[in-house]
Every structure is written in C-alpha cells, then in structure tokens.
Amino acid sequence: MRVHVISDMEGVAGIVKWQQTTGGERLYDEGRVLYTEEINAAVRGAKAAGATEIVVMDCHGAGGAYSFNSLLPELLDRDCEYVVQEEWTEYTGFLESGCDAALFVGMHAMAGAADGVLSHTVSGQAWQNLRFNGTLVGETGINAALCGHWGVPVVLVTGDRAVCAEARELLDGVTTVEVKEGLGRFSARMKTPQRARELIEEGAKQALSDVSRVAPYDPGRPCEIEIDFTSPDRLQEYVNRKGVEVTGSRSIAIRGDDWWSAWSGFFF
C-alpha cells in the first residue's frame, strides 16, 4: 500500500499563534518540532496498517526558504520519504504514479470559520472565499481535489474541531482526529502533544484499514473555481492569467474541463 501524507502546520496540537508557524520567528523552532512529530505519528499509523511506501509532502508556507520546508528532516521517521516543493500543489508525481490513499495532518479551517484556529484560505490577507462549482471550500478541499484528480481518496484529516467538521461535510466517510478545540482564532483548548500523536497514529491505522470507505473527491466536470478577495487590489496579480474572468470588483472565476485544468491554469 502506497500512502501520501500531506501536512500543514496550523492544525497541530500546541500551535495557536502565527509566530509558531512563521519562518524566522523564535517560536517557529518549537512549532517545527510539534509539526514533525505529528507527521511521524501518521507515518507510524500507516506502517501499522501495512503501508509499504510513504511519501510526506509539507504544504505549509512559512515564508522564504522555509515555505513547504518546515518539517525537521533529522526528526522524521526513517521509514518515509519527503518532498520539498517550490510551489504549493506543484508536486503530483506520487499521485500520478499510483497512490492508494492520502492522510492529511495538521489541517486548519477555511477563512471565516467560527472558532477555527489560525483559520484562512491560501492567503490570510488576500483570499476571503473559495468555491469549487459553487461549494465553499478551504485548503482541505484544495488538497482533496488535488488527490482526487488522480483517483486518490483522502481517508484521514487531523486538526482542530472546525476543520474536522469541514472535512466530514466535504468527504463522506473520512476519519477525523481532533487535537484541539478553537476558542477563537488565536486560542484553543488542546490535547497534549503526546496524546494528540497517539490519536493520530491510531486514526491513521484505522483509516487505512479500508480505503474504499471514502471516494476520491471530484468537484465536478467541467469545473468552475470562484475566488472572492478581501479587497479589489488583491485580485490584480491574477487578472491577466489565462482563463481568468473578473466577475466583480474583488472576485474572479476560472473554468476548465476538470478541476486540475482550471486550478493549474491560473495558480502557477
């Protein structure tokens, strides 16, 4: 069994402030350890479920050279491999080569989610709403659509209570592991890191015991992606990209035969 672990940082137990997720900040060093150990828990669970190949992809944009490069290689479980990509959603090789399931670790809720810890969608400063064929989604939806394009089901999502609810609404049958409950955007009641890792390990093992329980996520074909920005100036970097239609003073739409053609046509 071949398993893709796709990770983000804001949904990790113990993380509740931007300084823990931003490269160069003193608290980032603490955040990286917490982050890597939750990834390790998912790797252990995958191994216990019989995974023979595990590839970890860091999807956290920490800024500068730390973007998509926040995990600590020296602490990473020896029985996985990991990817450092230049742009988010750039690496698709493992999905294309035939992957059995994906595990999402450390996910956060979409922008505007009630009690979503560090909630945002893509850019916390620029993006307000994102829809795939009319369905409001966050970064869990983006990563799920990426996996789903190549027929890979997302069987586990870990993070705070808000993102777990978001994942269950989007992905019927998905296993979720709640490691903290948001009390606001910058506060939470949390499991201890040790307990969170135990729950993630068990959740990964359970989720991989029957990968057929969750269908690969397909937003629909053809696919329309709609984005609402926080202010009119924020859409300027996208307006001249191929296939982009300005639909309002701060909104655009992109269409394609499928999700990947729409997304890759404008995002890169």
Secondary structure as UniProt FT lines:
FT   STRAND          2..7
FT   TURN            10..11
FT   TURN            13..14
FT   HELIX           18..20
FT   TURN            23..24
FT   TURN            26..27
FT   HELIX           28..48
FT   TURN            49..50
FT   STRAND          53..58
FT   HELIX           64..66
FT   TURN            67..68
FT   HELIX           73..75
FT   TURN            78..79
FT   STRAND          81..83
FT   TURN            88..89
FT   HELIX           93..96
FT   TURN            97..98
FT   STRAND          101..107
FT   TURN            111..112
FT   TURN            114..115
FT   TURN            117..118
FT   TURN            124..126
FT   STRAND          127..132
FT   TURN            133..134
FT   STRAND          135..136
FT   HELIX           139..149
FT   TURN            150..151
FT   STRAND          154..160
FT   HELIX           161..170
FT   TURN            172..173
FT   STRAND          175..184
FT   TURN            185..186
FT   STRAND          187..190
FT   HELIX           193..207
FT   TURN            208..209
FT   HELIX           211..213
FT   STRAND          223..229
FT   HELIX           232..235
FT   TURN            236..240
FT   TURN            242..243
FT   STRAND          244..248
FT   TURN            249..250
FT   STRAND          251..256
FT   HELIX           259..267
//
